[in-house]
Amino acid sequence: MMEPSCLRYHVCGSGSRMIWLCFFLVLVLQSCSPALSDSPYLVGMGSYDITGPAADVNMMGYANAEQIASGIHFRLKARAFIVAEPNGKRVVFVNLDACMASQLVTIKVLERLKARYGDLYNENNVAISGIHTHAGPGGYLQYVVYIVTSLGFVRQSFDVIVNGIEQCIVEAHNNLRPGKIYVNKGDLLDAGVNRSPSAYLNNPAEERSKYQYNVDKEMTLIKFVDDEVGPVGSFNWFATHGTSMSRTNSLISGDNKGAAARFMEDWAELNGMPKRGAHVTNDGLESLHKMSGLPRRVSSIIPEPNEITDDLVQLASSYEASGGRRLSGSSITRRIRSSQQNKPKFVSAFCQSNCGDVSPNVLGTFCIDTGLPCDFNHSTCNGKNELCYGRGPGYPDEFESTRIIGDRQFLKAVDLFNSASEEIQGRVEYRHTYLDFSQLEVNVPSSTGGEQVVKTCPAAMGFAFAAGTTDGPGAFDFKQGDVKGNPFWRLVRNLLKTPGKEQVECQAPKPILLDTGEMKEPYDWAPAILPIQIIRIGQMVILCVPGEFTTMAGRRLRDAVKEVLTSDSSGEFNDIHVVLAGLTNTYSQYVTTFEEYQIQRYEGASTLYGPHTLSAYIQEFQKLATAMVANKEIPTNFQPPDMLDKQIGLLPGVMFDSTPPGVKFGDISSDVPASSTFRKGSTANATFYSACPRNDLLTDGTFALVEKLDGSNNWVPAYDDDDWSLRFKWSRPAKFSSRSFATLEWTIPEDAPSGVYRLRHFGASKPLFGSIKHFTGTSRAFAVR
């Protein structure tokens, strides 16, 4: 009894002055301790550059061997949030500006996290999801069928994604602070249409009558608010394909969801977020929507607009192109916002959901030869699928379509963000398991009213897979809705692998074009072991699925899980919000309903594991949900293969770069016109002698820069290759030429300050012998009025 009082005496003393000091110390400790915070969670946000090789590498998504990267529209990012209960469980969700997650990427990220943090982050509480852009470099998945067009595995694509995911999680971990989370949802009506309506109509009429639309129109958003600095980010889930950019585009791009994320992060910056005592308004929307409709990323170093004068035109004409010069390294190429890494930043992610049959090309499908609508059932034009294309809202400009669909998602997200009032409260939980989808037993209703046991099948792709979709048609004489196949292509198929009788019957009515699940040379062509996962943060429940669910398939899965959770008598799961996160942790193509599968459009032909695939997902997710309600763990008897050591890459490396005699890397090939003046909305461009971008990805850097002359006659960076308005285009004069060019195109935003500007290019060249050297060069200056 004496020891506590002695301790109290020594700490606080006996005088009133010491009493006040003790009182002050208590207040300080209360304000510093997360455990004493009123907020139920610790929240942390992070993001990092994952832009892959901008040259020579086939893009992932359309499986078009001719779609080879040759520049950057804007950069790709990995964005992460971490939510943790103080002294309790935590979850990580990563959203990638990539076509999909990769099992091999997930395995290697988890290995790195284990090396850093031990068992804190693992396969159970980490989810990695892709936005499904079709404009990112491929070659980062491990199964053969997904890397054929990229000439096999591309280590550079793989490494930059793995590193970027790790870095964004590390940043989010380091940013963990007490905070609150809010959820909101609302309809966005004009950002997606059903591209396979004939298959959707095969679902039961009674089921279809429960829904107003044949695609999901609801966006669900969670808002993260730091106790001290205010709003720090938001993640939302909405279903629409990343196919606003076409199958012929060659510029790396995050498509409509990547664009929306940038627009929202710019809006947050204009509103001063994060900041202490943040008050969020719609300020900044106007500056992002000037007459030209050209959003931009905003640099805080740009001075206020000033009127252009003849003196400035004359000043501009005095600055000629600099000529190419060597740099000591790549650090000088860091992007504008990279100089602000030590400041809190707002992270906004636009995540993918059940987008399987949802297209952003909302104007409809038309024949490119006649302009007439395509055939409804097969999406053909006079029997040819190659002529049927969907049209985006900016048709015929795919960049404008990307901007419009991105802008619509951004505006809805801002509306939900500003009006979010429902606070998320409750436990952080997760469940995860691996399943062998090649032979999973599934209980389904029988024709007699009872139940029967069926099985999923080894993976296989149908003939209609090769027909493609109206977002990106295939070639030859394939067509959607084909349940018979073609004798010639069966013969070709049999040269690779003839499916057995059991497999044919299991996959029926799908006519098998590629029996990928049974093709094992030189290694597995398709996955068999797949992860499924549920993440719960209070009343927010995220179903992480490794594929593209169609609209109705996603609805059935969400409803089935919600039914299990809300059956809990404790009331803990009342008023839950269930979202589906597609293309998460790995990739296994499509999942349709049983009824849609019978029609065998592209999505049905790409449902790998047969007609009962969706039923298998529903059954197994219900088991996860039941375990979550009962507070029990789910054992797993499987692990996916790590085939990194088996990967084959046939893409040749860069041999060397060269320039004409007397020309240096970074010299101008085609300059901005002398003494030129540009108006807002016009485009300034210059072409430089360059080198292959694969020599250095300039991660967190830039190949292109717009510089502005400030009042002290110093050139300051204004826009970089992560800006919507600035495009970096790379080209060779011939396919195997060692010479190359970089063209910088700057479409001047309406809110760009008047003044004197120039274009600067950064790059890295590889000599025949020796090490890679970095270089830079500038155009002559020009005036903007």
NUPA-742980 format. One line per 2 residues: number of its first residue (from 1); their letters; for each residue z, x, y of C-alpha. Coordinates in steps of 0.05 Angstrom, whole numbers, always signed. Layout:
BEGIN
NUM = a = Z/X/Y ~ ...
// end
This chain:
BEGIN
1 = mm = +0/+0/+0 ~ +10/+59/+46
3 = ep = -58/+93/+38 ~ -101/+39/+71
5 = sc = -55/+35/+132 ~ -56/+111/+140
7 = lr = -131/+111/+137 ~ -134/+56/+189
9 = yh = -88/+96/+235 ~ -129/+159/+231
11 = vc = -194/+122/+245 ~ -172/+75/+299
13 = gs = -112/+107/+331 ~ -56/+68/+364
15 = gs = -81/+59/+436 ~ -124/+3/+466
17 = rm = -179/+53/+480 ~ -185/+69/+406
19 = iw = -184/-6/+389 ~ -245/-16/+434
21 = lc = -278/+44/+402 ~ -267/+15/+333
23 = ff = -296/-52/+356 ~ -358/-16/+383
25 = lv = -367/+21/+317 ~ -364/-44/+278
27 = lv = -418/-74/+321 ~ -462/-12/+312
29 = lq = -453/-14/+237 ~ -470/-88/+235
31 = sc = -534/-78/+274 ~ -556/-18/+231
33 = sp = -542/-46/+162 ~ -599/-84/+128
35 = al = -548/-116/+81 ~ -515/-151/+140
37 = sd = -581/-177/+168 ~ -592/-252/+172
39 = sp = -661/-241/+141 ~ -667/-253/+66
41 = yl = -719/-199/+54 ~ -741/-129/+70
43 = vg = -815/-129/+88 ~ -864/-71/+96
45 = mg = -938/-68/+112 ~ -988/-12/+102
47 = sy = -1063/+2/+104 ~ -1109/+61/+90
49 = di = -1183/+79/+89 ~ -1219/+72/+22
51 = tg = -1291/+80/+47 ~ -1330/+112/-9
53 = pa = -1394/+153/-8 ~ -1443/+127/+44
55 = ad = -1503/+157/+10 ~ -1539/+157/-58
57 = vn = -1488/+112/-94 ~ -1507/+43/-120
59 = mm = -1468/-14/-90 ~ -1423/-57/-135
61 = gy = -1435/-131/-141 ~ -1508/-151/-144
63 = an = -1526/-103/-201 ~ -1588/-86/-162
65 = ae = -1608/-15/-180 ~ -1646/-8/-114
67 = qi = -1586/-25/-70 ~ -1564/+46/-53
69 = as = -1513/+61/+1 ~ -1543/+94/+63
71 = gi = -1493/+86/+119 ~ -1433/+46/+145
73 = hf = -1429/-23/+177 ~ -1354/-16/+182
75 = rl = -1302/+19/+140 ~ -1266/-7/+79
77 = ka = -1190/-11/+74 ~ -1133/-21/+25
79 = ra = -1079/-65/+54 ~ -1010/-76/+23
81 = fi = -947/-115/+33 ~ -880/-102/-1
83 = va = -826/-155/-3 ~ -757/-136/-29
85 = ep = -691/-169/-36 ~ -638/-122/-7
87 = ng = -608/-89/-69 ~ -653/-133/-112
89 = kr = -723/-141/-139 ~ -787/-125/-101
91 = vv = -862/-139/-107 ~ -924/-105/-81
93 = fv = -990/-139/-67 ~ -1051/-96/-49
95 = nl = -1115/-125/-22 ~ -1177/-81/-27
97 = da = -1241/-83/+13 ~ -1276/-73/-54
99 = cm = -1316/-116/-101 ~ -1258/-123/-150
101 = as = -1198/-87/-179 ~ -1209/-37/-235
103 = ql = -1165/-27/-296 ~ -1173/+48/-292
105 = vt = -1156/+48/-217 ~ -1094/+6/-231
107 = ik = -1072/+53/-287 ~ -1078/+115/-244
109 = vl = -1045/+83/-183 ~ -985/+64/-226
111 = er = -981/+135/-253 ~ -978/+162/-182
113 = lk = -926/+111/-161 ~ -883/+129/-221
115 = ar = -887/+203/-202 ~ -863/+185/-131
117 = yg = -813/+129/-142 ~ -794/+129/-215
119 = dl = -792/+58/-243 ~ -787/+24/-175
121 = yn = -860/+3/-176 ~ -895/-12/-242
123 = en = -946/-57/-275 ~ -899/-116/-273
125 = nv = -887/-119/-197 ~ -951/-88/-169
127 = ai = -1015/-129/-160 ~ -1081/-99/-137
129 = sg = -1135/-149/-116 ~ -1207/-143/-90
131 = ih = -1241/-185/-36 ~ -1307/-184/-74
133 = th = -1351/-152/-22 ~ -1419/-135/-53
135 = ag = -1429/-79/-2 ~ -1383/-24/-27
137 = pg = -1399/+37/-69 ~ -1395/+26/-144
139 = gy = -1379/+70/-203 ~ -1303/+63/-202
141 = lq = -1294/+17/-262 ~ -1288/+44/-333
143 = yv = -1328/-4/-376 ~ -1401/+12/-387
145 = vy = -1432/-54/-366 ~ -1402/-49/-296
147 = iv = -1427/+22/-282 ~ -1498/+21/-311
149 = ts = -1533/+12/-244 ~ -1489/+66/-211
151 = lg = -1514/+116/-264 ~ -1445/+117/-295
153 = fv = -1378/+136/-267 ~ -1375/+161/-195
155 = rq = -1312/+203/-188 ~ -1316/+204/-112
157 = sf = -1316/+127/-109 ~ -1257/+125/-157
159 = dv = -1215/+178/-123 ~ -1219/+150/-53
161 = iv = -1196/+81/-77 ~ -1139/+108/-119
163 = ng = -1115/+152/-61 ~ -1122/+97/-10
165 = ie = -1082/+47/-51 ~ -1027/+98/-62
167 = qc = -1024/+115/+13 ~ -1021/+43/+36
169 = iv = -964/+29/-12 ~ -927/+91/+11
171 = ea = -936/+68/+83 ~ -911/-2/+66
173 = hn = -852/+28/+29 ~ -834/+71/+88
175 = nl = -839/+11/+135 ~ -791/-33/+96
177 = rp = -745/-67/+146 ~ -707/-133/+150
179 = gk = -753/-190/+164 ~ -773/-262/+152
181 = iy = -834/-293/+118 ~ -867/-359/+136
183 = vn = -920/-398/+99 ~ -972/-446/+125
185 = kg = -1036/-477/+99 ~ -1095/-518/+125
187 = dl = -1167/-535/+112 ~ -1227/-493/+132
189 = ld = -1288/-536/+121 ~ -1348/-494/+139
191 = ag = -1340/-426/+104 ~ -1362/-442/+32
193 = vn = -1407/-488/-10 ~ -1414/-497/-85
195 = rs = -1473/-455/-110 ~ -1472/-488/-179
197 = ps = -1463/-562/-164 ~ -1498/-584/-227
199 = ay = -1445/-549/-269 ~ -1389/-577/-227
201 = ln = -1416/-647/-238 ~ -1407/-638/-313
203 = np = -1331/-640/-303 ~ -1300/-708/-317
205 = ae = -1313/-759/-262 ~ -1240/-779/-263
207 = er = -1220/-708/-249 ~ -1272/-698/-194
209 = sk = -1249/-762/-160 ~ -1182/-730/-145
211 = yq = -1215/-681/-97 ~ -1253/-694/-33
213 = yn = -1297/-632/-40 ~ -1331/-594/-96
215 = vd = -1300/-528/-70 ~ -1229/-513/-47
217 = ke = -1225/-516/+28 ~ -1151/-498/+35
219 = mt = -1128/-432/+64 ~ -1057/-410/+50
221 = li = -1026/-358/+95 ~ -961/-320/+95
223 = kf = -935/-289/+160 ~ -890/-228/+161
225 = vd = -841/-221/+219 ~ -800/-158/+228
227 = de = -730/-173/+257 ~ -738/-120/+310
229 = vg = -812/-114/+329 ~ -836/-185/+314
231 = pv = -898/-203/+274 ~ -925/-145/+233
233 = gs = -978/-177/+190 ~ -1006/-235/+150
235 = fn = -1041/-244/+83 ~ -1081/-306/+66
237 = wf = -1119/-333/+6 ~ -1184/-372/+13
239 = at = -1243/-380/-35 ~ -1311/-357/-13
241 = hg = -1356/-303/-41 ~ -1367/-236/-8
243 = ts = -1442/-246/-7 ~ -1459/-257/+66
245 = ms = -1490/-188/+63 ~ -1552/-192/+19
247 = rt = -1573/-154/-43 ~ -1619/-110/-1
249 = ns = -1566/-88/+49 ~ -1551/-13/+45
251 = li = -1493/-6/+95 ~ -1422/-3/+69
253 = sg = -1387/-66/+92 ~ -1326/-109/+77
255 = dn = -1371/-170/+85 ~ -1341/-233/+114
257 = kg = -1269/-222/+91 ~ -1268/-150/+114
259 = aa = -1295/-172/+181 ~ -1243/-227/+187
261 = ar = -1188/-177/+175 ~ -1213/-132/+230
263 = fm = -1220/-189/+279 ~ -1149/-211/+266
265 = ed = -1121/-141/+271 ~ -1157/-133/+338
267 = wa = -1130/-200/+361 ~ -1060/-177/+343
269 = el = -1070/-112/+382 ~ -1094/-151/+443
271 = ng = -1030/-192/+438 ~ -988/-129/+434
273 = mp = -966/-138/+362 ~ -921/-112/+334
275 = kr = -873/-113/+393 ~ -800/-128/+406
277 = ga = -788/-202/+419 ~ -861/-217/+403
279 = hv = -888/-282/+432 ~ -954/-298/+398
281 = tn = -1009/-334/+437 ~ -1083/-345/+432
283 = dg = -1094/-292/+485 ~ -1148/-245/+464
285 = le = -1191/-297/+429 ~ -1234/-302/+491
287 = sl = -1248/-228/+494 ~ -1268/-229/+420
289 = hk = -1317/-286/+432 ~ -1359/-268/+492
291 = ms = -1428/-295/+501 ~ -1459/-242/+455
293 = gl = -1411/-261/+399 ~ -1401/-188/+383
295 = pr = -1329/-175/+365 ~ -1305/-104/+372
297 = rv = -1246/-61/+354 ~ -1207/-46/+416
299 = ss = -1183/+22/+438 ~ -1124/+24/+486
301 = ii = -1153/+85/+521 ~ -1212/+47/+551
303 = pe = -1202/+38/+627 ~ -1213/-27/+664
305 = pn = -1286/-47/+676 ~ -1318/-20/+739
307 = ei = -1383/-36/+773 ~ -1442/+9/+757
309 = td = -1471/+47/+817 ~ -1531/+92/+829
311 = dl = -1482/+150/+831 ~ -1460/+136/+760
313 = vq = -1532/+131/+737 ~ -1545/+199/+768
315 = la = -1481/+225/+737 ~ -1503/+201/+669
317 = ss = -1570/+236/+676 ~ -1535/+302/+687
319 = ye = -1507/+302/+617 ~ -1559/+324/+566
321 = as = -1552/+324/+491 ~ -1502/+378/+471
323 = gg = -1539/+405/+411 ~ -1506/+414/+344
325 = rr = -1445/+458/+337 ~ -1399/+478/+281
327 = ls = -1328/+451/+274 ~ -1270/+487/+244
329 = gs = -1253/+428/+199 ~ -1255/+353/+192
331 = si = -1189/+337/+228 ~ -1225/+328/+294
333 = tr = -1263/+270/+264 ~ -1202/+225/+259
335 = ri = -1216/+154/+281 ~ -1190/+127/+347
337 = rs = -1134/+87/+316 ~ -1114/+145/+271
339 = sq = -1081/+176/+332 ~ -1033/+117/+332
341 = qn = -1007/+125/+261 ~ -935/+134/+283
343 = kp = -934/+67/+317 ~ -921/+2/+280
345 = kf = -987/-33/+265 ~ -1007/-103/+248
347 = vs = -1038/-110/+178 ~ -1080/-171/+163
349 = af = -1112/-184/+95 ~ -1161/-239/+76
351 = cq = -1152/-245/+0 ~ -1198/-275/-52
353 = sn = -1182/-337/-93 ~ -1221/-381/-142
355 = cg = -1289/-363/-112 ~ -1330/-364/-176
357 = dv = -1378/-419/-154 ~ -1367/-414/-79
359 = sp = -1420/-385/-33 ~ -1414/-368/+41
361 = nv = -1488/-384/+49 ~ -1471/-453/+75
363 = lg = -1539/-476/+99 ~ -1563/-488/+28
365 = tf = -1614/-458/-20 ~ -1688/-453/-3
367 = ci = -1751/-424/-33 ~ -1774/-364/+6
369 = dt = -1847/-379/-7 ~ -1849/-453/+14
371 = gl = -1784/-463/+53 ~ -1769/-523/+9
373 = pc = -1701/-534/-26 ~ -1694/-501/-93
375 = df = -1691/-539/-159 ~ -1622/-570/-166
377 = nh = -1608/-556/-239 ~ -1637/-486/-247
379 = st = -1641/-459/-176 ~ -1714/-441/-185
381 = cn = -1778/-447/-144 ~ -1837/-467/-187
383 = gk = -1798/-441/-246 ~ -1781/-374/-214
385 = ne = -1709/-357/-198 ~ -1729/-296/-157
387 = lc = -1754/-340/-100 ~ -1690/-382/-91
389 = yg = -1641/-356/-39 ~ -1580/-385/-3
391 = rg = -1580/-383/+73 ~ -1520/-362/+114
393 = pg = -1504/-393/+181 ~ -1537/-335/+218
395 = yp = -1601/-339/+178 ~ -1643/-297/+177
397 = de = -1594/-244/+204 ~ -1545/-225/+149
399 = fe = -1500/-188/+198 ~ -1494/-250/+240
401 = st = -1479/-292/+178 ~ -1425/-243/+160
403 = ri = -1396/-246/+230 ~ -1396/-323/+232
405 = ig = -1363/-334/+164 ~ -1313/-279/+179
407 = dr = -1300/-309/+247 ~ -1288/-378/+218
409 = qf = -1236/-350/+170 ~ -1204/-309/+226
411 = lk = -1198/-369/+272 ~ -1166/-412/+218
413 = av = -1118/-355/+201 ~ -1097/-349/+274
415 = dl = -1085/-424/+277 ~ -1042/-421/+214
417 = fn = -1007/-358/+238 ~ -988/-388/+305
419 = sa = -964/-454/+276 ~ -927/-426/+215
421 = se = -857/-455/+214 ~ -838/-462/+141
423 = ei = -794/-403/+124 ~ -798/-374/+54
425 = qg = -731/-369/+22 ~ -709/-355/-49
427 = rv = -712/-303/-103 ~ -765/-249/-114
429 = ey = -790/-252/-185 ~ -849/-230/-227
431 = rh = -876/-236/-298 ~ -933/-196/-328
433 = ty = -964/-186/-396 ~ -1026/-159/-430
435 = ld = -1067/-202/-477 ~ -1125/-190/-525
437 = fs = -1176/-241/-501 ~ -1225/-222/-556
439 = ql = -1185/-260/-609 ~ -1133/-303/-576
441 = ev = -1111/-366/-612 ~ -1110/-427/-566
443 = nv = -1083/-497/-578 ~ -1131/-548/-549
445 = ps = -1136/-625/-556 ~ -1175/-648/-616
447 = st = -1225/-705/-619 ~ -1175/-746/-658
449 = gg = -1122/-742/-604 ~ -1081/-688/-635
451 = eq = -1086/-612/-627 ~ -1129/-560/-659
453 = vv = -1126/-484/-659 ~ -1188/-448/-633
455 = kt = -1200/-376/-614 ~ -1231/-338/-558
457 = cp = -1289/-291/-574 ~ -1306/-218/-564
459 = aa = -1340/-212/-496 ~ -1413/-231/-489
461 = mg = -1461/-247/-433 ~ -1512/-303/-436
463 = fa = -1585/-305/-415 ~ -1569/-340/-350
465 = fa = -1527/-280/-329 ~ -1592/-242/-317
467 = ag = -1618/-298/-273 ~ -1566/-281/-220
469 = tt = -1546/-332/-168 ~ -1574/-361/-105
471 = dg = -1533/-308/-68 ~ -1572/-254/-105
473 = pg = -1626/-276/-155 ~ -1642/-234/-216
475 = af = -1711/-213/-240 ~ -1763/-227/-294
477 = df = -1765/-297/-324 ~ -1691/-313/-332
479 = kq = -1664/-377/-303 ~ -1596/-410/-295
481 = gd = -1580/-467/-342 ~ -1614/-434/-401
483 = vk = -1581/-454/-467 ~ -1637/-431/-513
485 = gn = -1656/-360/-494 ~ -1723/-324/-501
487 = pf = -1754/-292/-563 ~ -1777/-230/-525
489 = wr = -1710/-216/-494 ~ -1675/-229/-560
491 = lv = -1718/-174/-589 ~ -1698/-128/-532
493 = rn = -1625/-148/-541 ~ -1627/-132/-615
495 = ll = -1646/-60/-600 ~ -1578/-53/-569
497 = kt = -1534/-98/-612 ~ -1550/-159/-654
499 = pg = -1493/-209/-650 ~ -1466/-234/-717
501 = ke = -1465/-306/-740 ~ -1391/-314/-724
503 = qv = -1400/-288/-653 ~ -1461/-333/-641
505 = ec = -1422/-394/-664 ~ -1360/-375/-625
507 = qa = -1399/-367/-559 ~ -1442/-429/-568
509 = pk = -1476/-460/-531 ~ -1485/-393/-495
511 = pi = -1547/-357/-521 ~ -1523/-284/-523
513 = ll = -1563/-234/-484 ~ -1513/-176/-487
515 = dt = -1459/-174/-540 ~ -1417/-129/-496
517 = ge = -1351/-139/-531 ~ -1379/-110/-595
519 = mk = -1416/-52/-562 ~ -1375/+12/-566
521 = ep = -1424/+69/-552 ~ -1414/+115/-516
523 = yd = -1350/+77/-503 ~ -1329/+4/-492
525 = wa = -1379/-38/-454 ~ -1330/-93/-435
527 = pa = -1255/-104/-434 ~ -1215/-139/-487
529 = il = -1143/-126/-464 ~ -1130/-162/-399
531 = pi = -1068/-169/-354 ~ -1041/-235/-327
533 = qi = -986/-237/-276 ~ -943/-284/-234
535 = ir = -911/-261/-169 ~ -859/-305/-136
537 = ig = -829/-297/-67 ~ -784/-357/-55
539 = qm = -828/-419/-55 ~ -892/-376/-54
541 = vi = -923/-366/-123 ~ -984/-321/-134
543 = lc = -1024/-326/-198 ~ -1059/-259/-208
545 = vp = -1121/-267/-251 ~ -1170/-212/-272
547 = ge = -1234/-250/-258 ~ -1272/-301/-217
549 = ft = -1248/-372/-231 ~ -1293/-429/-210
551 = tm = -1266/-483/-164 ~ -1245/-531/-219
553 = ag = -1220/-477/-266 ~ -1174/-452/-211
555 = rr = -1149/-521/-196 ~ -1131/-533/-269
557 = lr = -1094/-467/-275 ~ -1055/-478/-210
559 = da = -1036/-549/-231 ~ -1015/-527/-301
561 = vk = -969/-473/-274 ~ -941/-518/-220
563 = ev = -925/-571/-272 ~ -883/-521/-312
565 = lt = -846/-494/-252 ~ -829/-560/-221
567 = sd = -803/-588/-287 ~ -742/-544/-277
569 = ss = -683/-590/-267 ~ -648/-542/-219
571 = ge = -696/-559/-163 ~ -706/-485/-149
573 = fn = -782/-492/-153 ~ -788/-555/-112
575 = di = -839/-551/-55 ~ -872/-489/-82
577 = hv = -940/-464/-58 ~ -984/-439/-115
579 = vl = -1044/-395/-98 ~ -1093/-360/-144
581 = ag = -1110/-287/-129 ~ -1176/-272/-162
583 = lt = -1205/-205/-184 ~ -1136/-176/-192
585 = nt = -1112/-114/-232 ~ -1177/-110/-272
587 = ys = -1244/-146/-277 ~ -1271/-190/-332
589 = qy = -1325/-230/-296 ~ -1322/-307/-293
591 = vt = -1280/-364/-319 ~ -1309/-435/-319
593 = tf = -1282/-500/-346 ~ -1303/-520/-417
595 = ee = -1350/-572/-387 ~ -1382/-524/-338
597 = yq = -1392/-474/-394 ~ -1437/-524/-431
599 = iq = -1487/-523/-373 ~ -1494/-446/-376
601 = ry = -1509/-432/-304 ~ -1494/-361/-282
603 = eg = -1419/-371/-281 ~ -1417/-401/-351
605 = as = -1462/-347/-378 ~ -1415/-296/-348
607 = tl = -1352/-327/-378 ~ -1343/-271/-428
609 = yg = -1295/-297/-480 ~ -1328/-363/-498
611 = ph = -1318/-437/-481 ~ -1242/-436/-489
613 = tl = -1229/-379/-440 ~ -1197/-424/-388
615 = sa = -1153/-459/-439 ~ -1129/-390/-461
617 = yi = -1110/-372/-390 ~ -1074/-438/-379
619 = qe = -1035/-431/-444 ~ -1013/-360/-429
621 = fq = -996/-371/-356 ~ -953/-430/-377
623 = kl = -915/-383/-422 ~ -904/-336/-362
625 = at = -881/-394/-319 ~ -834/-420/-374
627 = am = -803/-351/-379 ~ -794/-348/-304
629 = va = -758/-415/-304 ~ -714/-394/-362
631 = nk = -702/-325/-331 ~ -729/-291/-393
633 = ei = -775/-232/-401 ~ -843/-234/-435
635 = pt = -857/-180/-486 ~ -926/-149/-490
637 = nf = -957/-119/-553 ~ -1019/-90/-520
639 = qp = -1039/-37/-470 ~ -1108/-29/-438
641 = pd = -1145/+35/-454 ~ -1147/+94/-406
643 = ml = -1218/+119/-414 ~ -1221/+167/-356
645 = dk = -1234/+226/-402 ~ -1292/+189/-435
647 = qi = -1329/+172/-370 ~ -1401/+195/-362
649 = gl = -1431/+204/-293 ~ -1506/+217/-286
651 = lp = -1510/+215/-210 ~ -1532/+285/-189
653 = gv = -1488/+321/-139 ~ -1511/+346/-72
655 = mf = -1549/+411/-83 ~ -1554/+434/-10
657 = ds = -1573/+409/+59 ~ -1624/+439/+106
659 = tp = -1656/+430/+174 ~ -1725/+453/+201
661 = pg = -1729/+524/+226 ~ -1694/+532/+293
663 = vk = -1656/+466/+286 ~ -1581/+461/+276
665 = fg = -1541/+407/+242 ~ -1521/+358/+297
667 = di = -1583/+370/+339 ~ -1619/+310/+367
669 = ss = -1682/+286/+332 ~ -1693/+224/+375
671 = dv = -1650/+216/+438 ~ -1630/+160/+484
673 = pa = -1684/+155/+539 ~ -1671/+199/+599
675 = ss = -1636/+167/+660 ~ -1629/+102/+620
677 = tf = -1586/+43/+637 ~ -1565/-9/+585
679 = rk = -1539/-79/+596 ~ -1485/-112/+554
681 = gs = -1514/-140/+489 ~ -1570/-89/+486
683 = ta = -1572/-32/+436 ~ -1570/+43/+449
685 = na = -1589/+90/+392 ~ -1599/+163/+377
687 = tf = -1619/+201/+314 ~ -1589/+268/+294
689 = ys = -1608/+321/+243 ~ -1554/+310/+192
691 = ac = -1529/+325/+122 ~ -1508/+283/+62
693 = pr = -1445/+241/+75 ~ -1423/+255/+4
695 = nd = -1404/+326/+26 ~ -1342/+297/+60
697 = ll = -1325/+223/+63 ~ -1287/+236/+128
699 = td = -1232/+191/+101 ~ -1192/+163/+160
701 = gt = -1245/+196/+202 ~ -1313/+176/+230
703 = fa = -1386/+195/+224 ~ -1402/+160/+290
705 = lv = -1369/+156/+357 ~ -1384/+126/+425
707 = ek = -1352/+166/+481 ~ -1340/+144/+553
709 = ld = -1334/+189/+613 ~ -1267/+178/+647
711 = gs = -1248/+187/+720 ~ -1231/+260/+708
713 = nn = -1299/+276/+678 ~ -1270/+279/+608
715 = wv = -1304/+247/+549 ~ -1257/+200/+513
717 = pa = -1270/+162/+447 ~ -1285/+88/+455
719 = yd = -1316/+62/+390 ~ -1322/+91/+320
721 = dd = -1355/+74/+254 ~ -1300/+23/+239
723 = dw = -1322/-18/+299 ~ -1365/-79/+290
725 = sl = -1412/-58/+346 ~ -1428/+12/+320
727 = rf = -1470/+25/+258 ~ -1481/+91/+223
729 = kw = -1547/+95/+185 ~ -1566/+154/+141
731 = sr = -1634/+170/+113 ~ -1677/+223/+79
733 = pa = -1751/+233/+95 ~ -1763/+235/+19
735 = kf = -1722/+217/-42 ~ -1703/+288/-62
737 = ss = -1708/+320/+5 ~ -1653/+367/+28
739 = rs = -1664/+344/+99 ~ -1632/+281/+126
741 = fa = -1621/+242/+190 ~ -1563/+201/+219
743 = tl = -1580/+144/+267 ~ -1524/+115/+310
745 = ew = -1537/+44/+335 ~ -1489/+16/+386
747 = ti = -1498/-57/+405 ~ -1460/-58/+471
749 = pe = -1405/-111/+471 ~ -1400/-160/+528
751 = da = -1330/-135/+543 ~ -1349/-61/+544
753 = ps = -1329/-31/+611 ~ -1386/-10/+655
755 = gv = -1393/+65/+660 ~ -1424/+127/+631
757 = yr = -1427/+135/+555 ~ -1457/+179/+501
759 = lr = -1463/+178/+425 ~ -1432/+231/+381
761 = hf = -1445/+245/+307 ~ -1398/+281/+259
763 = ga = -1419/+307/+191 ~ -1411/+361/+138
765 = sk = -1467/+404/+110 ~ -1470/+440/+43
767 = pl = -1507/+507/+40 ~ -1541/+532/-23
769 = fg = -1486/+584/-28 ~ -1418/+581/+5
771 = si = -1371/+526/+27 ~ -1382/+460/+63
773 = kh = -1385/+465/+139 ~ -1369/+410/+189
775 = ft = -1412/+398/+251 ~ -1421/+352/+310
777 = gt = -1472/+336/+364 ~ -1481/+287/+421
779 = sr = -1537/+248/+453 ~ -1552/+251/+527
781 = af = -1510/+205/+570 ~ -1530/+136/+593
783 = av = -1503/+83/+639 ~ -1478/+14/+618
785 = r = -1477/-41/+669
// end
